C-alpha cells in the first residue's frame, strides 16, 4: 500500500474548531494532536504573559522546548477573562466552536460558568473536555497537580529508578497520558455527536490516566503480593532484559521474551549452548532469581567484544536489541532519516525542525504549521467575529486582549 498522500487531500478534522484555555503540557498536547488532524485550534492566553510554558526555557532559538513541542499549528488569542468585555468574545467563539478544552486551576472554569452543564444549554453541540490532576469529585478534587506529583501519587516512582533511589520519568509522562486520553475521548465524542447531534462532557484525570498505564505493576502486586522492585534500566521481572556493558565502554540494550530466545542467546551470543539447560537459568523465574550471577556471565563475554560486535551477534540470533541513544543520537537516528520523519515548521524566531506525527496515512498529510507568537492572531479572529479596527484597538488599550 502506498503511504504517499495527495498533496491537498482533506484531513479528518478539517472544518472543526477547538477553543482551548490551556497551559503547560496535558491540554496543549491534546489540542496539538487535534490540530495535526486539521482542526482549527484557537489558544486563549493571558495578555502579556500567555501560557506559562512559553517561559520554561529558551533552548529552541529563544523559544521554550515544551512550548514548541505542543503548540504548532495553533492560533493565539490573548483575552483577559476577568474583564467584562472579554466574555462576549469568548461566548462568540464558543457559539461557533465544536470543542472546548481546558486545564485551568481546579474549579476555575466552573467559577467562570464554563462547566459542561452551564454551557450545554446554550451550546448543545459543544463538546467540553476538562483535564485536571485528580478529576471532579473526591477528596483530591481541589489539589494542584503537576507531572512529577502525579508520577508520585500513581506509584510510578515506586517502580522506577534503582534499588537505592527512585527516579522520575525523563519526560512529562503523566501530562502525556492525560493529553492522549483527552485526545482520544474528544475523537470518540465527535463520533458520538455525529450520531446524536449533541455534545458531551469529558472529565480526564492525570492520576487515572497514569494509573491506567501502571496496571502491569498493579496486577503484579495483586492481593498484597510483593511489588516489582526498582531495577534501573533493566526489566524488574524478565531477565536478561536491559542494558549490558561492552568491551569498548558502551552499552547495548537487549531483551529476551521466551525460552526459544534464551537457547539462541546462549548458543549464538554467549557461545555456550549448554548454559540454556543450567537449572539456575532454565526459566525466566530462575533467571530473575539468579540475575546477578547471569549478569556476570554475560558481561564476561561482552567484555571481549565492542558494541557493534555484540549487536551483530544479537541480530544473527534474532534477539531484540537497541542502541542506548542520547538526544543527539535520536536527532541523527538513521531510521527516522530513512523514513523522512522530519519536516520544518515556522515559529516567531524562524524555521525549526519538527517530527511528523506517528501514524502515517496514505489518504491525508498532517497539518504542520507554525508555532504562534503570543496574541499573533488577535486582529484576525476578532475581525471574523465582526469587531471593527477601532473597537479592536480599544480592547487592546484596555488590556482586554
Phi, psi and omega in degrees: 000133178288137177257013180266116183271150175302143188303317184248027181295143178296145178264160185302326184248016175305136178091350177268145180241131179243127171259128183233123172256090197225157172207169180060237194237312192303303181291314177301324178294320176300308186288334175294324176297321178295321177295321177305325182275003174111352181294148171275118181249116176258113184266114181271121184232159178288133178302138175079341185237305180075188175307125184294345175292345175299339190244015180296320179200185180226037191279344183248085182052039180091354179259160182280136183299315178300317185292317179301317182298319192253006188227016176293160173065020179249163172251137181255123175240120175273137185205121176270097187288357175276349180263143185300325183287349183277325186296319176301327178294312180297318180298321179295322177294316182294329180297333181254358187271161175259329186218140168243127176240134177215141170224049176291179178302151182309126177084349185295315181297318180297320179296334178270007180076028184247021173287162178300316182300318181291326184272334188297323180297322183275326184230075189296340180269355185283130173268128182244122181242116177257126178245126180216175181292316189234358178085171181280134181087168180084164185292342182262005187309318187262006179284138170292151183215126172242166189307309183297324180295321178289323174304323179289310182296326184279359180084002182300318182293336182289342181241007184238132183119196180259178182303328186257352183206132175287163179214140175281162172294150181281357173228180186275071192294324179289318176298316182296316179300312180296319180298320180289322177291326175296316180301309181291328178293323178294317177300319178296319180295326177294319176297318179295319179297328177298335179266324186258339184080003184238145175282168180220164179259138182236131179241109182249126179254131175300319180300310183293326179296315182284326176298324175303319180287347181264011188293331176298304179296330177298311180291329177298328179262022183300140175058044176067021173291162180295126179294160176297138181283160172288127187232025180063226180273357177276161175283138184287333189230005174230136181211141358281130181203100182156198183272143177224136182285146177245171187293342180263017177083005177263181177229147176237136176265133178218161181209134176249141184241346186202174185289331176298315179293324179298317179296317178296321179298314180297315185289308191267335183260311181272344180070029182217083184298330183293336182299333183299330182261003175301124184301336178290341185231017190280355175211164179300320180300320178291322179294322177294318181296329181246035186297324182297317178295317181293323178300318180296320179296318179295316181294328177300319179287312184295334181295341180268001185231155171269174186299318181297322179293322177296313180297323178298318178295317181297318178297319180297325179274359183057043174261129181300136181207168181202152168286152175263090186275147164265185184297325179294324177294326178289318176305323184260015188300127184294331180290318178296322179292316183295326180270006176055051184272356179257140173226187181237136175235161177276166176201169178299343181243019177114179183290144178221153178286152178213141178280132175296147181298144174299149181093082181275130179252146174271001183256338183202160177249145181291152175283129183226069182264182190288157168284129186278148168283159181297122179071016185301330188251017182306305186298315183297315182295316181292324176297322176298330179276000176097010180279131178281158181305320180296320179293321178296320179297320180294320178297321179293318180295328179278354181079015177290323178239000000 
